[in-house]
Amino acid sequence: MSELSGTTYRDSARPVAISTAQLLGQVMFLVAVALVFAAFGTWIGRDLSIGTARALSFAGFGMLLVSSFAGERFRVGTFAMGWLFGTALVIGLGLGPVIAYFAEVETSALTQAFAGTAATVAGAGALGFFLSKDLAPWMRPLSLVVFTACVATIVITLVAGSISPFLSGGIYLLSAALIVVDFNFLRKHGTEADAIWLATGIFVSVVNIFVSLLNIFSGR
């Protein structure tokens, strides 16, 4: 998901000199703010109907596609930052009824998903950041594979009403791998122009991991 999948390569914006530590701080700050917007969305969307939530999920998916393919304006600058936060809010709204259900009925699954997501992101991020090998060539293929898997998930959910734990496990592994690649790219190639689209990719991978783990840990 920076296609609901992950990330795409940056446009030919002029690179801005910035230290790796500064760029990491910017990216993680943007990811944290996006997660706050998503959490706020789940709270205000907790009483939405399933149909409305699905429509909002499709809208969030569409906004991610726009940010991936609609040009530099959606990946660099103040407008792109606002677009990221708006996308996170819409995605959160779509997840609202799901999170509300688990908060009431399957609290343990929700807790396990939160803990598993935090551990996975920390581990994958650290691995990608400290690997000496340049993983940039894997970014586009992984993004496309996760994108395809997420589309399949939406279709299966609409048709069958549930998702196989094996599919969720596959999306979990691919999203974790994409975080490894994103952090590796950040350290080896990142400039200030990359901060927002990298944050978008990491944010979407975090959401993918969380939802996948929620499905895996669920007793439904």
FITORLUM-616194 format. One record per atom (N, C-alpha, C): residue number from 1; atom name; x, y, z. Coordinates in Angstrom, 3 decimals. Each point is the difference from the previous one (the first is absolute). Example, Ala and Ser with C-alpha at 12.3 -4.5 7.8 and 13.67 -1.06 7.14 Angstrom:
1 N 13.190 -5.690 7.800
1 CA -0.890 1.190 0.000
1 C 0.900 1.200 0.000
2 N -0.350 1.050 -0.720
2 CA 0.820 1.190 0.060
2 C -0.770 1.090 0.730
// end
This chain:
1 N 0.708 -0.553 0.000
1 CA -0.708 0.553 0.000
1 C 1.006 0.785 0.000
2 N 1.591 0.822 -0.447
2 CA -0.492 1.364 -0.236
2 C -0.852 -0.153 -1.187
3 N -0.430 -1.133 -0.203
3 CA -1.041 -0.353 -0.960
3 C -0.845 -0.834 0.894
4 N -0.617 -0.220 0.735
4 CA -0.508 -0.726 1.168
4 C 0.969 -1.110 0.186
5 N 1.073 0.264 -0.329
5 CA 1.000 -0.952 -0.317
5 C 1.333 0.473 0.465
6 N 0.282 1.224 -0.136
6 CA 1.284 0.406 0.445
6 C 0.474 1.258 -0.621
7 N 1.009 -0.047 -0.850
7 CA 0.638 1.213 -0.446
7 C 0.298 -0.042 -1.481
8 N 0.260 1.169 -0.554
8 CA 0.467 0.080 -1.374
8 C 1.249 0.863 -0.014
9 N 0.770 -0.078 -1.042
9 CA 1.202 0.812 -0.086
9 C -0.344 1.478 -0.092
10 N 0.909 0.824 0.508
10 CA -0.237 1.433 -0.009
10 C 0.104 0.551 -1.415
11 N -0.646 1.142 -0.221
11 CA 0.154 0.698 -1.265
11 C 1.368 0.669 -0.026
12 N 0.264 0.724 -1.053
12 CA 1.313 0.616 -0.154
12 C 0.074 1.353 0.689
13 N -0.552 0.071 1.240
13 CA 0.118 1.233 0.769
13 C 1.464 0.190 0.383
14 N 0.449 1.245 0.092
14 CA 1.386 0.263 0.322
14 C 0.270 -0.435 1.432
15 N 0.993 -0.883 0.235
15 CA 0.294 -0.461 1.343
15 C 0.434 1.154 0.897
16 N -0.370 -0.075 1.275
16 CA 0.393 0.997 0.971
16 C 0.937 -0.665 0.998
17 N 1.142 0.642 0.284
17 CA 0.966 -0.574 0.923
17 C -0.608 -0.099 1.389
18 N 0.086 -1.189 0.580
18 CA -0.552 -0.221 1.325
18 C 0.669 -1.240 0.567
19 N 0.260 0.013 1.295
19 CA 0.640 -1.164 0.608
19 C -0.998 -1.145 0.102
20 N 0.539 -1.211 0.094
20 CA -0.865 -1.176 0.124
20 C -0.834 0.084 1.266
21 N 0.605 0.474 1.085
21 CA -0.734 0.116 1.267
21 C -1.157 0.989 -0.128
22 N 0.242 1.117 -0.679
22 CA -1.063 0.986 -0.206
22 C -1.128 -0.580 -0.839
23 N 0.360 -0.688 -1.077
23 CA -1.021 -0.585 -0.863
23 C -0.789 -1.066 0.746
24 N 0.680 -0.837 0.764
24 CA -0.688 -1.016 0.793
24 C -0.970 0.652 0.969
25 N 0.433 1.080 0.642
25 CA -0.878 0.707 0.926
25 C -1.225 0.560 -0.702
26 N 0.195 0.601 -1.180
26 CA -1.130 0.544 -0.755
26 C -0.981 -1.091 -0.400
27 N 0.536 -1.106 -0.524
27 CA -0.864 -1.085 -0.472
27 C -0.800 -0.600 1.155
28 N 0.669 -0.279 1.112
28 CA -0.704 -0.633 1.116
28 C -0.996 0.952 0.657
29 N 0.303 1.305 -0.024
29 CA -0.972 0.972 0.505
29 C -1.258 -0.014 -0.862
30 N 0.180 -0.029 -1.318
30 CA -1.149 -0.037 -0.909
30 C -0.798 -1.296 0.181
31 N 0.701 -1.118 0.164
31 CA -0.691 -1.275 0.228
31 C -0.804 0.067 1.295
32 N 0.601 0.556 1.051
32 CA -0.692 0.089 1.281
32 C -1.252 0.870 -0.100
33 N 0.103 1.139 -0.684
33 CA -1.159 0.877 -0.152
33 C -1.082 -0.687 -0.828
34 N 0.410 -0.696 -1.067
34 CA -0.968 -0.732 -0.821
34 C -0.728 -1.053 0.829
35 N 0.721 -0.691 0.875
35 CA -0.630 -1.002 0.859
35 C -0.968 0.642 0.983
36 N 0.319 1.195 0.468
36 CA -0.930 0.722 0.872
36 C -1.285 0.327 -0.752
37 N 0.133 0.468 -1.239
37 CA -1.188 0.280 -0.809
37 C -0.807 -1.271 -0.240
38 N 0.690 -1.110 -0.271
38 CA -0.700 -1.268 -0.217
38 C -0.733 -0.435 1.272
39 N 0.663 0.136 1.149
39 CA -0.627 -0.372 1.269
39 C -1.222 0.878 0.278
40 N 0.128 1.299 -0.298
40 CA -1.144 0.901 0.183
40 C -1.141 -0.417 -0.915
41 N 0.340 -0.409 -1.227
41 CA -1.024 -0.462 -0.930
41 C -0.721 -1.226 0.510
42 N 0.738 -0.957 0.585
42 CA -0.661 -1.197 0.527
42 C -0.944 0.354 1.144
43 N 0.364 1.023 0.758
43 CA -0.852 0.392 1.126
43 C -1.297 0.654 -0.484
44 N 0.106 0.957 -0.918
44 CA -1.216 0.682 -0.456
44 C -0.814 -0.870 -0.955
45 N 0.641 -1.059 -0.543
45 CA -0.711 -0.874 -0.926
45 C -0.472 -1.301 0.613
46 N 0.067 -0.096 1.315
46 CA -0.302 -1.269 0.661
46 C -1.448 -0.456 -0.169
47 N -0.910 0.946 -0.228
47 CA -1.417 -0.359 -0.124
47 C -0.497 -0.008 -1.448
48 N 0.910 0.105 -0.937
48 CA -0.398 -0.025 -1.408
48 C -0.513 -1.382 -0.391
49 N -0.873 -0.036 -0.987
49 CA -0.446 -1.292 -0.528
49 C 1.140 -0.651 -0.774
50 N -0.080 -1.322 -0.148
50 CA 1.036 -0.717 -0.732
50 C 0.072 0.482 -1.447
51 N -1.146 0.259 -0.609
51 CA -0.013 0.482 -1.378
51 C 0.718 1.326 -0.146
52 N -0.260 0.919 0.925
52 CA 0.665 1.300 -0.035
52 C 1.494 -0.149 0.240
53 N 0.349 -0.884 0.937
53 CA 1.417 -0.226 0.295
53 C 0.726 -0.554 -1.216
54 N -0.642 -0.918 -0.719
54 CA 0.620 -0.555 -1.202
54 C 0.194 1.076 -1.067
55 N -1.002 0.860 -0.142
55 CA 0.105 1.083 -0.982
55 C 1.169 0.929 0.360
56 N 0.172 0.278 1.282
56 CA 1.101 0.845 0.439
56 C 1.344 -0.697 -0.202
57 N 0.018 -1.320 0.191
57 CA 1.227 -0.750 -0.254
57 C 0.401 0.101 -1.461
58 N -0.971 -0.115 -0.897
58 CA 0.279 0.164 -1.425
58 C 0.475 1.414 -0.296
59 N -0.595 0.996 0.684
59 CA 0.422 1.389 -0.207
59 C 1.449 0.196 0.439
60 N 0.356 -0.576 1.164
60 CA 1.381 0.087 0.465
60 C 0.956 -0.680 -0.952
61 N -0.421 -1.147 -0.530
61 CA 0.787 -0.729 -0.990
61 C 0.220 0.869 -1.236
62 N -1.056 0.666 -0.448
62 CA 0.107 0.883 -1.157
62 C 0.938 1.171 0.248
63 N -0.047 0.557 1.209
63 CA 0.887 1.110 0.334
63 C 1.465 -0.444 -0.019
64 N 0.248 -1.237 0.422
64 CA 1.359 -0.524 -0.060
64 C 0.469 -0.154 -1.435
65 N -0.892 -0.467 -0.861
65 CA 0.350 -0.128 -1.410
65 C 0.334 1.364 -0.597
66 N -0.793 1.008 0.356
66 CA 0.258 1.352 -0.499
66 C 1.379 0.477 0.456
67 N 0.318 -0.205 1.283
67 CA 1.294 0.452 0.512
67 C 1.157 -0.727 -0.669
68 N -0.245 -1.218 -0.478
68 CA 1.056 -0.786 -0.641
68 C 0.240 0.406 -1.447
69 N -1.075 0.391 -0.700
69 CA 0.113 0.159 -1.456
69 C -0.328 1.398 -0.519
70 N -0.434 0.902 0.868
70 CA -0.468 1.295 -0.491
70 C 1.070 1.085 -0.016
71 N 1.244 -0.362 0.245
71 CA 1.061 0.977 -0.160
71 C 0.584 0.523 1.292
72 N 0.994 0.859 -0.177
72 CA 0.800 0.489 1.117
72 C -0.814 0.767 1.030
73 N -1.053 0.689 -0.429
73 CA -0.799 0.795 0.936
73 C -0.547 -0.842 1.141
74 N -0.236 -1.292 -0.259
74 CA -0.560 -0.892 1.008
74 C 1.079 -0.724 0.801
75 N 1.275 0.329 -0.253
75 CA 1.071 -0.671 0.727
75 C 0.994 0.961 0.639
76 N -0.052 1.264 -0.366
76 CA 0.939 0.976 0.536
76 C -0.749 1.282 0.356
77 N 0.249 0.534 1.183
77 CA -0.563 1.293 0.356
77 C -1.181 -0.061 0.950
78 N -0.519 1.178 0.318
78 CA -1.066 0.131 0.985
78 C -1.280 -0.708 -0.446
79 N -0.350 0.144 -1.267
79 CA -1.216 -0.666 -0.495
79 C 0.120 -1.515 0.151
80 N 1.165 -0.543 -0.342
80 CA 0.215 -1.445 0.109
80 C -0.120 -0.464 1.448
81 N 0.498 0.814 0.924
81 CA -0.107 -0.340 1.415
81 C -1.465 -0.039 0.434
82 N -0.764 1.010 -0.407
82 CA -1.428 0.018 0.312
82 C -0.733 -1.175 -0.619
83 N 0.409 -0.368 -1.216
83 CA -0.620 -1.146 -0.679
83 C 0.267 -1.289 0.776
84 N 1.231 -0.161 0.502
84 CA 0.336 -1.167 0.820
84 C -0.880 -0.071 1.239
85 N -0.134 1.110 0.697
85 CA -0.787 -0.009 1.230
85 C -1.481 -0.219 -0.296
86 N -0.492 0.590 -1.102
86 CA -1.388 -0.230 -0.395
86 C -0.247 -1.452 -0.365
87 N 0.966 -0.595 -0.705
87 CA -0.110 -1.414 -0.360
87 C -0.035 -0.867 1.247
88 N 0.859 0.303 0.959
88 CA 0.036 -0.761 1.252
88 C -1.333 0.104 0.741
89 N -0.588 1.194 -0.004
89 CA -1.289 0.185 0.670
89 C -1.086 -0.843 -0.656
90 N -0.040 0.001 -1.332
90 CA -1.017 -0.776 -0.723
90 C 0.194 -1.501 0.234
91 N 1.250 -0.454 -0.030
91 CA 0.276 -1.412 0.279
91 C -0.449 -0.361 1.411
92 N 0.269 0.895 0.942
92 CA -0.443 -0.226 1.374
92 C -1.508 -0.089 0.115
93 N -0.709 0.863 -0.700
93 CA -1.462 -0.057 -0.005
93 C -0.483 -1.355 -0.502
94 N 0.650 -0.502 -1.065
94 CA -0.384 -1.294 -0.547
94 C 0.228 -1.143 0.969
95 N 1.004 0.143 0.864
95 CA 0.294 -1.044 0.977
95 C -0.813 0.144 1.284
96 N -0.712 1.121 0.148
96 CA -0.696 0.297 1.244
96 C -0.873 -1.123 0.545
97 N -0.977 -0.502 -0.785
97 CA -0.874 -1.068 0.512
97 C 0.755 -1.279 0.329
98 N 1.055 -0.301 -0.749
98 CA 0.791 -1.206 0.259
98 C 0.715 0.109 1.344
99 N 0.656 1.130 0.222
99 CA 0.706 0.198 1.266
99 C -0.991 0.012 1.160
100 N -1.160 0.615 -0.202
100 CA -1.016 0.036 1.059
100 C -0.464 -1.414 0.357
101 N -0.164 -0.840 -1.018
101 CA -0.417 -1.394 0.247
101 C 1.041 -0.727 0.843
102 N 1.261 0.104 -0.401
102 CA 1.048 -0.719 0.726
102 C 0.191 0.568 1.405
103 N -0.192 1.300 0.163
103 CA 0.132 0.602 1.320
103 C -1.051 -0.544 0.964
104 N -1.158 -0.380 -0.520
104 CA -1.077 -0.517 0.839
104 C 0.027 -1.519 0.130
105 N 0.275 -0.701 -1.101
105 CA -0.187 -1.451 -0.051
105 C 1.311 -0.777 0.110
106 N 1.052 0.484 -0.639
106 CA 1.268 -0.745 -0.024
106 C 1.153 0.932 0.366
107 N -0.022 0.442 1.250
107 CA 1.015 0.941 0.466
107 C 1.401 -0.586 -0.077
108 N 0.134 -1.288 0.293
108 CA 1.324 -0.627 -0.013
108 C 0.612 0.030 -1.404
109 N -0.833 -0.223 -1.028
109 CA 0.500 0.046 -1.375
109 C 0.483 1.407 -0.339
110 N -0.731 1.004 0.458
110 CA 0.374 1.385 -0.257
110 C 1.330 0.322 0.677
111 N 0.148 -0.437 1.242
111 CA 1.239 0.247 0.740
111 C 1.182 -0.702 -0.650
112 N -0.213 -1.256 -0.404
112 CA 1.070 -0.750 -0.662
112 C 0.390 0.641 -1.327
113 N -0.984 0.493 -0.738
113 CA 0.286 0.641 -1.279
113 C 0.812 1.282 0.198
114 N -0.366 0.793 1.008
114 CA 0.757 1.222 0.295
114 C 1.446 -0.341 0.361
115 N 0.171 -0.961 0.915
115 CA 1.343 -0.364 0.446
115 C 0.814 -0.593 -1.151
116 N -0.629 -0.875 -0.786
116 CA 0.700 -0.614 -1.126
116 C 0.404 1.005 -1.047
117 N -0.860 0.988 -0.237
117 CA 0.319 1.043 -0.975
117 C 1.188 0.831 0.454
118 N -0.016 0.399 1.271
118 CA 1.107 0.799 0.525
118 C 1.314 -0.760 -0.088
119 N -0.014 -1.285 0.379
119 CA 1.225 -0.800 -0.033
119 C 0.486 -0.206 -1.440
120 N -0.936 -0.253 -0.910
120 CA 0.371 -0.240 -1.396
120 C 0.600 1.242 -0.638
121 N -0.643 1.147 0.211
121 CA 0.488 1.242 -0.597
121 C 1.371 0.361 0.552
122 N 0.177 -0.149 1.317
122 CA 1.300 0.310 0.595
122 C 1.083 -0.921 -0.548
123 N -0.299 -1.290 -0.075
123 CA 0.991 -0.952 -0.491
123 C 0.313 0.178 -1.474
124 N -1.047 0.156 -0.818
124 CA 0.203 0.163 -1.442
124 C 0.710 1.314 -0.303
125 N -0.376 1.061 0.704
125 CA 0.643 1.292 -0.219
125 C 1.475 -0.041 0.351
126 N 0.328 -0.612 1.134
126 CA 1.399 -0.097 0.416
126 C 0.803 -0.846 -0.988
127 N -0.589 -1.108 -0.455
127 CA 0.682 -0.862 -0.959
127 C 0.303 0.754 -1.294
128 N -1.003 0.694 -0.526
128 CA 0.199 0.743 -1.240
128 C 1.006 1.120 0.151
129 N -0.010 0.646 1.151
129 CA 0.874 1.154 0.213
129 C 1.465 -0.415 0.088
130 N 0.253 -1.178 0.555
130 CA 1.390 -0.386 0.239
130 C 0.551 -0.996 -1.015
131 N -0.834 -0.525 -0.906
131 CA 0.509 -0.881 -1.045
131 C 0.929 0.762 -0.933
132 N 1.118 -0.608 -0.326
132 CA 0.947 0.667 -0.895
132 C -0.421 -0.119 -1.461
133 N -0.718 -1.047 -0.344
133 CA -0.428 -0.218 -1.382
133 C -1.039 1.037 -0.406
134 N 0.114 0.489 -1.224
134 CA -0.970 0.962 -0.537
134 C -1.230 -0.759 -0.509
135 N -1.149 0.224 0.632
135 CA -1.229 -0.731 -0.330
135 C -0.945 0.792 -0.902
136 N 0.439 1.162 -0.484
136 CA -0.875 0.851 -0.812
136 C -0.642 -0.722 -1.184
137 N 0.708 -0.912 -0.692
137 CA -0.638 -0.681 -1.143
137 C -1.231 -0.832 0.385
138 N -0.144 -0.331 1.276
138 CA -1.145 -0.799 0.435
138 C -1.237 0.843 0.300
139 N 0.156 1.314 0.028
139 CA -1.095 0.857 0.440
139 C -1.219 -0.101 -0.915
140 N 0.198 0.179 -1.282
140 CA -1.135 -0.020 -0.930
140 C -0.654 -1.389 -0.084
141 N 0.787 -1.090 -0.167
141 CA -0.655 -1.320 -0.050
141 C -0.812 -0.327 1.254
142 N 0.559 0.311 1.168
142 CA -0.726 -0.278 1.240
142 C -1.275 0.830 0.093
143 N 0.101 1.279 -0.409
143 CA -1.174 0.864 0.026
143 C -1.115 -0.561 -0.869
144 N 0.367 -0.456 -1.184
144 CA -1.006 -0.535 -0.922
144 C -0.612 -1.293 0.525
145 N 0.814 -0.846 0.625
145 CA -0.519 -1.257 0.548
145 C -0.959 0.270 1.160
146 N 0.382 0.907 0.900
146 CA -0.879 0.326 1.122
146 C -1.277 0.655 -0.507
147 N 0.139 0.865 -1.006
147 CA -1.165 0.633 -0.608
147 C -0.979 -1.060 -0.519
148 N 0.518 -0.993 -0.730
148 CA -0.838 -1.063 -0.545
148 C -0.664 -0.800 1.115
149 N 0.768 -0.299 1.053
149 CA -0.549 -0.771 1.117
149 C -1.113 0.756 0.715
150 N 0.168 1.319 0.112
150 CA -1.025 0.803 0.682
150 C -1.272 0.093 -0.842
151 N 0.150 0.104 -1.317
151 CA -1.174 -0.013 -0.867
151 C -0.733 -1.332 0.140
152 N 0.761 -1.105 0.030
152 CA -0.605 -1.316 0.173
152 C -0.726 -0.085 1.336
153 N 0.569 0.594 1.029
153 CA -0.632 -0.008 1.316
153 C -1.346 0.703 -0.032
154 N -0.046 1.166 -0.663
154 CA -1.254 0.748 -0.085
154 C -1.064 -0.811 -0.735
155 N 0.395 -0.591 -1.122
155 CA -0.952 -0.787 -0.791
155 C -0.508 -1.197 0.793
156 N 0.908 -0.725 0.650
156 CA -0.389 -1.179 0.776
156 C -0.908 0.390 1.158
157 N 0.297 1.115 0.644
157 CA -0.836 0.458 1.118
157 C -1.415 0.309 -0.469
158 N -0.103 0.665 -1.157
158 CA -1.324 0.349 -0.512
158 C -0.787 -1.241 -0.441
159 N 0.709 -1.007 -0.533
159 CA -0.677 -1.185 -0.521
159 C -0.260 -1.027 1.096
160 N 1.049 -0.297 0.787
160 CA -0.111 -1.083 0.978
160 C -0.249 0.481 1.421
161 N 0.287 1.266 0.267
161 CA -0.240 0.541 1.335
161 C 1.112 -0.257 0.991
162 N 1.011 -0.778 -0.355
162 CA 1.120 -0.267 0.899
162 C 1.267 -0.200 -0.818
163 N 1.140 0.114 0.673
163 CA 1.289 -0.101 -0.663
163 C 0.761 -1.178 0.590
164 N 0.625 -0.779 -0.849
164 CA 0.802 -1.126 0.457
164 C 1.183 0.492 0.830
165 N 0.264 -0.671 1.130
165 CA 1.191 0.354 0.789
165 C 1.284 -0.133 -0.803
166 N 0.021 -0.898 -0.994
166 CA 1.197 -0.162 -0.834
166 C 0.235 1.239 -0.855
167 N -1.079 0.574 -0.548
167 CA 0.130 1.242 -0.757
167 C 0.442 1.133 0.916
168 N -0.592 0.067 1.186
168 CA 0.405 1.029 0.969
168 C 1.467 -0.163 0.371
169 N 0.428 -1.255 0.179
169 CA 1.403 -0.243 0.316
169 C 0.919 0.434 -1.123
170 N -0.423 -0.232 -1.237
170 CA 0.801 0.422 -1.143
170 C 0.126 1.511 -0.072
171 N -1.109 0.711 0.218
171 CA 0.031 1.463 -0.021
171 C 0.860 0.528 1.146
172 N -0.104 -0.658 1.144
172 CA 0.835 0.384 1.149
172 C 1.489 -0.086 -0.351
173 N 0.420 -1.117 -0.565
173 CA 1.414 -0.201 -0.330
173 C 0.469 0.978 -1.072
174 N -0.830 0.197 -1.019
174 CA 0.376 0.907 -1.079
174 C 0.080 1.450 0.489
175 N -0.937 0.386 0.856
175 CA 0.004 1.369 0.534
175 C 1.205 0.226 0.908
176 N 0.346 -1.016 0.785
176 CA 1.199 0.105 0.840
176 C 1.245 0.126 -0.869
177 N 0.052 -0.776 -1.083
177 CA 1.137 0.078 -0.917
177 C 0.089 1.381 -0.642
178 N -1.157 0.587 -0.294
178 CA -0.011 1.324 -0.612
178 C 0.510 1.065 0.976
179 N -0.276 -0.172 1.276
179 CA 0.544 0.925 1.000
179 C 1.524 -0.110 0.038
180 N 0.516 -1.234 -0.079
180 CA 1.447 -0.196 -0.062
180 C 0.586 0.784 -1.175
181 N -0.626 -0.124 -1.167
181 CA 0.490 0.677 -1.203
181 C -0.107 1.521 0.140
182 N -1.115 0.481 0.558
182 CA -0.194 1.448 0.157
182 C 1.080 0.613 0.892
183 N 0.289 -0.648 1.132
183 CA 1.019 0.536 0.908
183 C 1.395 -0.105 -0.614
184 N 0.236 -1.043 -0.764
184 CA 1.271 -0.138 -0.697
184 C 0.176 1.106 -1.026
185 N -1.079 0.294 -0.752
185 CA 0.038 1.077 -0.988
185 C 0.238 1.341 0.688
186 N -0.690 0.196 1.136
186 CA 0.137 1.256 0.740
186 C 1.457 0.257 0.339
187 N 0.703 -1.025 0.492
187 CA 1.392 0.193 0.423
187 C 0.941 0.179 -1.187
188 N -0.230 -0.721 -1.082
188 CA 0.956 -0.013 -1.094
188 C -0.265 1.060 -1.072
189 N -1.257 0.372 -0.205
189 CA -0.327 0.871 -1.130
189 C -0.876 1.203 0.376
190 N -0.547 0.020 1.201
190 CA -1.035 0.973 0.332
190 C 0.463 1.441 0.019
191 N -0.846 0.890 -0.499
191 CA 0.176 1.441 0.108
191 C -1.264 0.575 0.624
192 N 0.022 1.297 0.263
192 CA -1.165 0.626 0.614
192 C -1.238 -0.144 -0.877
193 N 0.181 -0.075 -1.320
193 CA -1.133 -0.148 -0.916
193 C -0.683 -1.352 0.123
194 N 0.660 -0.952 0.670
194 CA -0.561 -1.343 0.133
194 C -0.801 -0.195 1.288
195 N 0.024 0.977 0.901
195 CA -0.544 -0.218 1.344
195 C -1.476 -0.398 -0.015
196 N -0.815 0.707 -0.787
196 CA -1.450 -0.232 0.069
196 C -0.380 -1.319 -0.642
197 N 0.570 -0.320 -1.179
197 CA -0.415 -1.257 -0.615
197 C 0.561 -1.210 0.736
198 N 1.179 0.152 0.622
198 CA 0.494 -1.080 0.843
198 C -0.901 -0.189 1.214
199 N -0.418 1.109 0.612
199 CA -0.907 -0.084 1.146
199 C -1.326 -0.641 -0.401
200 N -0.489 0.323 -1.193
200 CA -1.243 -0.607 -0.487
200 C 0.148 -1.509 -0.125
201 N 1.103 -0.430 -0.605
201 CA 0.223 -1.428 -0.173
201 C 0.107 -0.730 1.325
202 N 0.738 0.582 0.951
202 CA 0.159 -0.637 1.311
202 C -1.328 -0.026 0.737
203 N -0.752 1.097 -0.060
203 CA -1.308 0.044 0.653
203 C -0.918 -1.094 -0.531
204 N -0.065 -0.143 -1.313
204 CA -0.889 -1.004 -0.595
204 C 0.454 -1.413 0.370
205 N 1.303 -0.223 0.020
205 CA 0.504 -1.305 0.417
205 C -0.369 -0.296 1.451
206 N 0.083 1.017 0.847
206 CA -0.398 -0.179 1.408
206 C -1.468 -0.412 0.087
207 N -0.868 0.690 -0.753
207 CA -1.428 -0.340 0.004
207 C -0.206 -1.415 -0.533
208 N 0.691 -0.353 -1.073
208 CA -0.117 -1.352 -0.553
208 C 0.399 -1.059 1.021
209 N 1.106 0.239 0.690
209 CA 0.479 -0.950 1.006
209 C -1.014 -0.134 1.126
210 N -0.514 1.128 0.477
210 CA -0.961 -0.030 1.099
210 C -1.267 -0.762 -0.385
211 N -0.557 0.311 -1.168
211 CA -1.235 -0.660 -0.427
211 C 0.240 -1.489 -0.236
212 N 1.147 -0.352 -0.562
212 CA 0.329 -1.407 -0.230
212 C 0.089 -0.753 1.319
213 N 0.698 0.570 0.979
213 CA 0.126 -0.652 1.297
213 C -1.348 -0.093 0.703
214 N -0.827 1.029 -0.163
214 CA -1.329 -0.029 0.611
214 C -0.806 -1.176 -0.547
215 N 0.097 -0.217 -1.296
215 CA -0.697 -1.120 -0.596
215 C 0.567 -1.349 0.439
216 N 1.321 -0.071 0.118
216 CA 0.664 -1.232 0.418
216 C -0.357 -0.363 1.443
217 N 0.013 0.992 0.879
217 CA -0.268 -0.244 1.421
217 C -1.493 -0.130 0.307
218 N -0.815 0.394 -0.939
218 CA -1.444 -0.048 0.233
218 C -0.495 -1.444 0.083
219 N -0.990 -0.216 0.856
219 CA -0.597 -1.329 0.131
219 C -1.130 -0.221 -0.965
220 N -0.313 1.039 -0.841
220 CA -1.133 -0.136 -0.911
220 C 0.329 -0.934 -1.125
// end
